[in-house]
Amino acid sequence: MFRLLCKSIVIGSSVRASSVHYFLENPSILSCLRNISSVNTDDNIKKHSFTVSYLMNKCGFSLKSALEVSKQVHFETPYKPDSVLAVFKNYGFSKSHISNLVRRRPAVLLSKPKTTLLPKLEFFKSKGFSSPDVIKIISSYPWVFKYSLENQLVPAFDFLENSLQSDAVAIKAIKRFPRILNVTVENMARVVDVLRDSGVPEKNIALLIRSRPSIMVTNLENFKKLIEEVTLMGFHPCKSQFIEAIRVLTSMSRSTWEKKLDVHRKWGLSEDEILEAFVKCPWFMSLSEEKIMAVMDLFVNKLGWESSYIAKNPTFSSYSLEKRLIPRALVLQFLVSKGLVEKSFRSLAFFNTPEDKFRHMFIDRHGESTRILKFYEEKLNLSSVVNSSTF
């Protein structure tokens, strides 16, 4: 009993000595402790003073942030967190990366480098992730260290690799949405099965996972309802537009969808016309309300076109206002003003034709082509600052 007591006293003294030694090597920490005491004399803060000081000195935290994070992690010596930071630094993590990582998951500072950190870092490397990829994924989603390598991370990656038929594509999906690594294989399989049962081809399932990996964390019942809704809108599961519609609808809330419908209604479009445009070009409804208003204002108010014509040709809206729509609209107005084109002229090709072909089709054929081309190039040069108020 006496030996055990002596041993505990020695260990306790050793811990206190190591802490004191740490403070002596880092005198700036003493001023931090004074700040902590002046800010709050609560016993809990005093208890976590070493942790707070360490977070400020080694992780670049402000006093406020360090106090907040210290509520989630506690240590009295620098040895364990130092060993963790050394691993990250050796892998090329910058101080800002480490700071973000620790802020998101403070408990990582108490990880065991050999059994928790290094095997998972090596796993990413073995699968073909570049060092910058690993750093970006870990610093933005450090929870990967929470999950079992054998029971979760490896099976999840293998499932994605098999579904996407490519490790490179699987890597891209994970980079886009690292959280997919904590989705169980069973849950991912259920999402894929719903798509298969709905008649979606394998290549389109892969397209959806690659472009919207967050679909794997969707509520299964809500996902089934969404697929039913998309089908009722007129999309065919075999077509790629079906996947595009799912991507658009899962990118916004129901209230946002309704607001966009209202914006289109303000321009005299019926719900049937709006949905018809959506079926033709799903990205038609992914535009911001501001972009919808600007495009409609340009074509309806400035050019005098009917809103129904835009709805029947929804790809108009996908082009950049400044780099494509406004400069060409100005050229069209110029052509109309010179009597070279009828005012009733309507043409999707005028706006969606590639640059070289556009000049050949709509500028070079006119006698005043040199003057028109100069006018057009002037408008393109002003594209970085021009907007619909130019009219």
Buried (B, 14 or more C-beta within 10 A) or exposed (E): EEEEEEEEEEEEEEEEEEBEEBBEEBEEBEEBBEBBEEEEEEEEBEEBBBBBBBBBBBBBBEBEBBBBBBEEBBBBBBEBBEBBBEBBEEBEBEEEBBBBBBBBBBEBBEBEBEEBBBEBBEBBBEBEBEEEBBBBBBBBBBBBBEBEBEEBBBBBBBBBBEBBEBBEBBBBBBBEBBBBBBBBBEBBEEBBEBBEEBEBBEEBBBBBBBBBBBBBBBEEEEBBEBBEEBBEBEBEBEBBBBBBBBBBBBEBEEEEBEEBBEBBEEBEBEEEBBBBBBBBBBBBBBBEEEBBBBBBBBBBEBBEBEBBEBBBBBBBBBBEBBEBBBBBBBBBBBBBEEEBBEEEEEEBEBBBBEEEEBBEEBBEEBEBEEEBBEBBEEBBEBBEEBEBEEB
